[in-house]
Amino acid sequence: MLVTSKDLFKKAQQGKFAIPAPNFIDVDWLKWHVEVAEELELPLILALAESHIGDSISLEDAAMIGKKYAENAKVPVVLHLDHGITPVVIKKAVDLGFSSVMIDASQDDFALNVKKTKEIVAYAHARGVVVEAEIGHVGSGENYENHQLTESEYTTVDDACRFVEATGVDSLAISIGTAHGMYKGVPEINFDRLREIAAAIDTPLVLHGGSSSGDENLNRCALNGITKINIFSDFLNAAMNEIQEQKPDHYLKVKTSAKAGVQKCLRHYYAVFATKK
């Protein structure tokens, strides 16, 4: 069934678990994720990043097909626009039937982030759609073995409190040490900051940059206040690992191997995140 994340996040907060938000880059990935969720009888957040809209999938196709699979699913499914940068695109996603959208103005200063977020919140809430925003900034990891973090800014408790009060946002992505992309080493997560923010606000907290963050880190995040964790790069790696292991000799077998890798990865993260019904 197609749902918003509002009730799912309440259950996650109460039950101390997180729900995976796997990115999909085409229709195949969308279907593969739903299959695993139904197999495990667990909720799912289908996430399409604005940056992935293009030749492989259009926003219109993602909405049409995503709604079809979500509505027909035996489990709750959120259709979410991830890392929305362009207000026109975000509002179009709302109009097309996405049940959740993210406005990512985290690279702007605090005041402008609030202004942009309030605009999207007003538009989406009037149409029954929930909104995620980000405060602080999750940059790109390069080499955690040398403790390098590119363009990241940790979220402060004060900023988180002021931001949710000013915007009325439904969920908040915070920066506590993870990074987007593929990198060496395992990040050091600031769990004290996570607990402080979780204690200070009731708004559900979400985590970006879950890939490569380490199972122990992500499990602790899920148990300590994070309700949603984004995963993308690890699916790419899992698909390639399976292809290299199986050595398929034609295109259809390549897709079969990729599917096996992606689905194995999602099953793994459902367990790591301690996801419950």
C-alpha positions in Angstrom: 0.0 0.0 0.0 1.2 3.5 -0.8 1.6 5.5 2.5 3.4 8.5 3.8 6.3 8.0 6.3 4.5 9.7 9.2 3.0 6.6 10.9 6.0 4.4 9.9 8.5 6.8 11.6 6.4 6.9 14.8 6.6 3.1 15.0 10.3 3.2 14.3 10.8 5.7 17.1 8.8 3.7 19.5 10.3 0.3 18.4 13.9 1.5 18.1 14.5 0.5 14.5 15.2 2.1 11.1 13.5 1.6 7.8 15.8 1.2 4.7 15.4 3.8 2.0 17.1 2.2 -1.0 17.6 4.4 -4.0 16.2 3.1 -7.3 17.7 4.2 -10.6 15.4 2.5 -13.0 12.2 0.4 -13.0 14.0 -2.9 -12.4 15.6 -1.6 -9.2 12.2 -0.3 -8.1 10.6 -3.8 -8.6 13.5 -5.6 -7.0 13.3 -3.5 -3.8 9.5 -4.1 -3.5 10.0 -7.8 -4.0 12.3 -8.0 -1.0 10.0 -5.9 1.2 7.1 -8.2 0.4 9.2 -11.3 0.9 10.2 -10.1 4.4 6.8 -8.5 5.1 8.5 -5.3 6.1 7.9 -1.6 5.2 9.9 0.1 2.5 10.9 3.6 1.4 11.5 3.7 -2.3 13.8 6.7 -2.9 14.4 8.4 -6.3 17.2 11.0 -6.1 16.6 14.1 -8.3 20.1 13.6 -9.6 19.1 10.1 -10.9 16.2 11.5 -13.1 17.3 11.2 -16.7 17.8 8.6 -19.4 17.2 5.6 -17.2 14.0 6.9 -15.6 11.9 10.0 -15.8 10.1 11.6 -12.9 6.8 10.9 -14.6 7.6 7.2 -15.1 8.9 6.9 -11.5 5.6 8.3 -10.2 3.4 6.2 -12.4 5.2 2.9 -11.9 6.2 3.6 -8.3 2.6 4.3 -7.4 1.4 1.2 -9.1 3.8 -1.1 -7.3 3.4 0.7 -4.0 -0.4 0.6 -4.1 -0.4 -3.1 -5.0 2.3 -4.1 -2.4 1.3 -6.2 0.5 3.4 -4.0 2.8 3.5 -0.2 3.4 5.6 1.6 0.8 6.6 5.2 0.7 7.4 6.8 -2.7 10.0 9.4 -1.8 11.9 12.0 -3.9 15.3 12.1 -2.4 17.7 15.1 -2.3 15.3 17.4 -4.1 17.2 20.5 -5.1 14.9 22.2 -7.6 11.6 23.5 -6.2 9.9 23.0 -9.5 10.9 19.3 -9.6 9.9 18.8 -5.9 6.5 20.3 -6.4 6.0 18.3 -9.6 6.8 15.1 -7.7 4.1 16.1 -5.2 1.6 16.7 -8.0 2.5 13.4 -9.7 1.7 11.4 -6.5 4.9 11.0 -4.6 3.9 10.5 -0.9 7.1 12.0 0.5 9.7 14.6 -0.8 13.0 15.9 0.4 14.1 19.5 0.1 17.9 19.6 0.4 19.0 23.1 1.0 21.7 22.0 3.4 24.5 23.7 1.6 22.7 27.1 2.0 23.0 29.2 5.2 20.5 28.5 8.0 18.1 31.3 7.1 17.9 30.4 3.4 17.5 26.7 4.2 14.6 27.6 6.5 13.0 29.7 3.8 13.3 27.1 1.1 12.0 24.3 3.4 9.0 26.3 4.5 8.0 26.9 0.9 8.1 23.1 0.2 6.4 22.2 3.5 3.5 24.6 2.8 3.0 23.2 -0.8 3.4 19.5 0.2 1.3 19.6 3.4 -1.6 21.2 1.6 -1.6 18.1 -0.7 -1.1 15.5 2.0 2.6 14.9 1.3 5.3 14.8 4.0 8.6 16.6 3.8 12.1 15.7 4.8 14.9 18.4 5.0 18.5 18.4 6.0 20.4 20.5 8.6 24.2 20.3 8.7 25.6 18.8 5.6 26.6 15.2 4.6 29.5 15.6 2.2 31.5 13.1 0.2 33.9 10.7 1.9 37.4 10.2 0.5 39.5 8.2 2.9 38.3 7.6 6.4 41.5 5.7 7.2 43.1 9.1 7.2 40.0 10.7 8.9 39.2 12.9 5.9 35.7 14.2 5.3 34.9 16.4 2.4 32.5 19.3 2.7 30.6 18.0 5.7 29.2 20.0 8.5 27.9 18.3 11.7 24.4 19.2 12.9 24.2 21.0 16.2 21.4 20.5 18.7 20.5 24.1 18.7 20.2 24.3 14.9 18.1 21.2 14.9 15.7 22.6 17.5 15.4 26.0 15.8 15.0 24.4 12.3 12.1 22.1 13.1 10.3 24.8 15.1 10.7 27.3 12.2 9.7 24.9 9.3 7.3 22.2 10.7 9.3 19.7 8.7 8.1 16.0 9.1 11.6 14.4 9.3 15.1 15.7 9.6 18.3 14.4 8.0 21.3 15.1 10.3 25.0 15.0 9.8 26.8 13.0 12.4 29.8 11.5 10.6 28.6 9.6 7.5 29.4 10.6 3.9 27.9 10.0 0.5 29.6 7.8 -2.1 32.3 5.2 -2.0 35.3 5.6 0.2 38.0 3.7 2.1 37.7 3.0 5.8 34.8 3.3 8.2 33.5 6.6 9.5 33.5 7.5 13.2 29.9 8.3 14.1 29.1 10.9 16.8 26.6 8.9 18.8 26.6 11.4 21.6 25.4 14.1 19.1 22.7 11.7 17.8 21.4 11.0 21.3 21.4 14.7 22.2 19.4 15.6 19.1 17.0 12.7 19.5 16.3 13.8 23.1 15.9 17.4 22.2 13.3 17.0 19.4 10.3 14.7 18.6 10.8 15.0 14.8 12.0 11.7 13.3 15.6 11.7 12.4 17.0 10.2 9.2 20.5 9.3 8.1 22.1 9.8 4.7 25.3 8.2 3.5 24.6 4.8 4.9 26.7 2.9 2.4 30.1 2.0 3.6 29.3 3.2 7.1 29.7 -0.3 8.7 27.1 -2.6 10.1 27.8 -1.9 13.7 27.6 1.9 13.2 24.3 1.6 11.3 22.8 -0.8 13.8 23.7 1.5 16.7 22.1 4.4 14.7 18.9 2.5 14.3 18.8 1.6 18.0 19.5 5.2 19.1 17.0 7.4 17.3 17.5 7.1 13.5 14.3 6.0 11.8 15.4 5.9 8.1 18.7 5.1 6.5 19.6 5.8 2.9 21.5 3.3 0.9 22.7 3.6 -2.7 26.4 2.9 -3.4 26.4 -0.4 -1.6 23.8 -1.6 -4.1 26.1 -0.8 -7.0 28.9 -2.7 -5.3 26.7 -5.6 -4.5 25.5 -5.9 -8.1 29.0 -5.7 -9.5 30.3 -8.2 -7.0 27.6 -10.7 -8.0 28.3 -10.2 -11.7 32.0 -10.7 -11.2 31.4 -13.8 -9.2 28.9 -15.4 -11.5 30.6 -14.3 -14.7 27.4 -14.2 -16.8 27.9 -14.7 -20.6 25.0 -12.6 -21.9 22.9 -9.6 -21.1 19.9 -11.4 -19.5 22.2 -13.3 -17.1 24.0 -10.0 -16.3 20.7 -8.6 -15.1 19.9 -11.7 -13.2 23.2 -11.5 -11.3 22.7 -7.8 -10.7 19.2 -8.4 -9.3 20.6 -11.2 -7.0 23.3 -8.8 -5.7 20.9 -5.9 -5.1 18.3 -8.0 -3.3 20.9 -9.8 -1.1 22.2 -6.3 -0.1 18.7 -5.1 0.9 17.9 -8.2 2.9 21.2 -7.7 4.7 20.3 -4.1 5.6 16.8 -5.0 6.8 18.6 -7.2 9.4 21.2 -4.6 10.3 18.5 -1.9 10.8 16.5 -4.2 13.0 13.4 -3.3 10.9 10.0 -4.4 12.2 6.5 -4.4 10.9 
